[in-house]
């Protein structure tokens, strides 16, 4: 007996000790550390012994230790994914290999030996185990493949260095498993690659081999499993080479993948300036706008990390964005204020801050003001914004600088001197342009802050009013600042009529500079322009004759006036009748612009006319034909504008534009026909997008409810012709589900167009060209089924017991089964997705019977495309019979035929003619219809008698009429069935015997299981050992084990044992782990 601190080195002692160790580690993880140390002691002692070449007694050396460990690991190979005890054992092996590698490295350092002087204890153990379990990589059993790859991945994760030959074999095997059909196997292969790529250098891979990092990127972008993509993302390093692949996953369909990108991958970027402006804005725009709250939180944390990388300086953070191009920087700042409010107190908005305004400072102040107003923090707004008078002086100061820069730019002329001088002047112009854009942006931000200022101070209000009114009348005001300037003026005006009056006065002064309106206005501010006839008569006087320069200046003035007029009309809601001064603008400015030959002026005139139509009903009715004409004949840009105006007018004046009129009996039909023609015939992506968006809005609002419009949108969405129009696809991917799930009647309308759309789209799919891309019909039908699912309705208050609400998929199922009778090409598609339909408990009895009779008739009269379809169809029928047994068995077929609601159904069924390939019923003939009329029976009998009489009159040469076959008795039928069964047994005798032999092997090995099994299996426990356990033999392997790896799944032997808590590992005898290892992995000779 060994003393304390020693381990028994006999065969039985080593195996029993290792079995007890594995017995403990499968129970809990807490015991792993001490058992790792204990196992290392056994390993060291076994390695110190070597078997004698002359002795017949086999000593338990290092090889015996490795085989014992392998035999223990064989036990977990048949265990499914998720078995806790198996995962603990895998984790224990990884911990032991890591510990073994560390101890080996320490011993080499103490002995001052290099790592490659000789084979170490760790290298030999790792080499033996990896080569053993590499055999399981090609097993046909998916569970064995999973456990084998999992073990190797755990070993690779824990090891240090391995032999080069073994590395090459391991690399090839793992790359093959990356393409495994089972996602669980691919996950473990990706984990192994994530470890191997860290030690890979460019010279390690051959010229024809791909880099492991490229493999990870490929898996990250193209694997269909979200779990595999998540693991690949966690194991992919964030480098310049992989950055684009990682960023592409911010729009992954899996929420977990998107979250990991923001939590794990992107925070590894050392500085935000490593990314381009486009990449930064794309990342934050997608992350902060994600539908999943966890992804949004991860995006906010990423923004905070970037700010902390910049020492918490918000101004430096804003310098990394394009403040003019979009709202990404604003959303990022708002996210920062949400997650860390202390940042709002980090900046002091004093006089020095406002006097040294930059685009970043102005943007920061404006966003903070908007954020505080949104969250009702008025106290902070007062501390941030200066008083109104000071704000007015700020606007005036920076506007004067802007005007000065514009004048300097206009006065700058490129001389005809040397090339260097021209380049210097060009650089100066670029600098002036940049400074001009910065000043324009600052003034625009000041406008937006002024629109939210408190105008309780009358002095400040008057100062701001005079300043804004004067700036609007200046031609030097850039067009981009006009909307912001009008927002401030609208806030300062008394009401909407006063706002319109001010703009009309400014337009009059610009068009006729000699008019002095201030002298003619009475002191009362309520007096309107329409109250002064003299002034209204003098509006918009156009000179009779003009020179070319005057015409050019006049066009520039009209363009500015149209810009003011458009911005004003966008901000008013009162009608033309309430503001008669708009008549002058319409007749003298807008109408001439619409008739102009200049494209830019004509476009602005059309937009202004469309806005006028939105507040003038009669004008809209009279001008509707004009806009329809522009859609057909105008330029593409103007066509888009005209379409937008048409859809706005249809939404606002539906009844007036679509009601019948003299000479136009059905205007709605003609309008729909026109819009569908624009959608289907236009080659411009912008026009297609505008038409699809407008039609979707008309459908959602109920202005149009025609099925052909909905079908056109569905078909244009899935059509390969629109694959490159991403705006169109994105629009319809949002509007179509919203339309379908917003109301029950919308789902019913979509259900009616499913089958017609699938027929056409399937034909298009079959005729696809090589360069075209299209979604498969099975995915299209699956998407439409999901959109018509009544459980996806947005309105949660809908009564779930409403019949119409629940019958959408019942009607769709009836249409699908009915179509299967005549459509051979679509039968497999329909049968495949019948099980995806939602059939709730409350269904109309007649519709349910109709579906059942149609499905049963199809089975009798039409062939199935393949056995898979037949099995799927049988499962669908069984589901109907099981869930609705009371309804289906409530009345007989004879009674159902008397129901008026089912008369058309039975007429359709009775007229069916069976197709070739339909299997006959069990009795060999088709069952007659019991409810056929007597007339049909009499006619058949009469034809038979006439035929019999004719044959008898032909003479002696005629053959006698065959006797009628009698129906076999029940006993005779039983004998026939028994004879058939005997013949089948005789034909399959050899196969049955072979299967029985293999089954006996499996049973015998299972009965010896040392792993705690179920279903009455005996477990070997201490003190209750079986005879097989008491008898020890050396582990052997069947020579035919490797052949079983390549056999079919139906013929291979697999252990069904499980490894629950409390089960034991035992040693001795030819236990089931040795048999399983040989059968599943092969013999040692192949290593």
Secondary structure as UniProt FT lines:
FT   TURN            4..5
FT   HELIX           11..25
FT   TURN            26..27
FT   TURN            30..31
FT   HELIX           32..47
FT   HELIX           62..74
FT   TURN            75..78
FT   TURN            81..82
FT   HELIX           84..111
FT   TURN            115..116
FT   HELIX           121..133
FT   HELIX           134..138
FT   HELIX           142..158
FT   HELIX           164..177
FT   TURN            178..179
FT   HELIX           183..196
FT   HELIX           197..199
FT   TURN            202..204
FT   HELIX           212..222
FT   HELIX           226..235
FT   TURN            240..242
FT   HELIX           243..247
FT   HELIX           248..251
FT   HELIX           255..260
FT   HELIX           261..265
FT   HELIX           266..268
FT   HELIX           272..274
FT   HELIX           277..288
FT   HELIX           293..309
FT   TURN            310..312
FT   HELIX           314..318
FT   TURN            319..320
FT   TURN            323..325
FT   HELIX           328..339
FT   HELIX           341..345
FT   HELIX           351..355
FT   HELIX           359..374
FT   TURN            375..376
FT   HELIX           378..384
FT   HELIX           388..411
FT   HELIX           419..450
FT   TURN            451..452
FT   HELIX           458..472
FT   TURN            475..476
FT   HELIX           479..492
FT   HELIX           496..511
FT   TURN            513..514
FT   HELIX           517..520
FT   TURN            525..526
FT   HELIX           529..531
FT   HELIX           533..537
FT   TURN            538..540
FT   HELIX           548..569
FT   TURN            570..571
FT   TURN            576..578
FT   TURN            580..581
FT   HELIX           582..585
FT   HELIX           586..590
FT   HELIX           591..595
FT   HELIX           599..613
FT   TURN            614..615
FT   HELIX           617..633
FT   HELIX           636..652
FT   HELIX           654..658
FT   TURN            662..663
FT   HELIX           667..681
FT   HELIX           685..701
FT   HELIX           707..718
FT   HELIX           720..722
FT   TURN            723..724
FT   HELIX           726..742
FT   HELIX           744..752
FT   HELIX           754..766
FT   TURN            770..771
FT   HELIX           777..787
FT   HELIX           790..792
FT   TURN            796..797
FT   TURN            800..801
FT   HELIX           803..806
FT   HELIX           808..820
FT   TURN            821..822
FT   TURN            825..826
FT   HELIX           827..834
FT   TURN            835..836
FT   HELIX           845..861
FT   HELIX           867..883
FT   HELIX           885..888
FT   TURN            889..890
FT   HELIX           893..897
FT   HELIX           900..902
FT   HELIX           903..910
FT   TURN            916..917
FT   TURN            922..923
FT   TURN            930..931
FT   HELIX           934..952
FT   TURN            953..954
FT   TURN            956..957
FT   HELIX           970..987
FT   HELIX           989..1007
FT   TURN            1015..1016
FT   TURN            1022..1023
FT   HELIX           1027..1030
FT   TURN            1039..1040
FT   HELIX           1041..1045
FT   TURN            1049..1051
FT   TURN            1061..1062
FT   HELIX           1072..1081
FT   HELIX           1084..1086
//
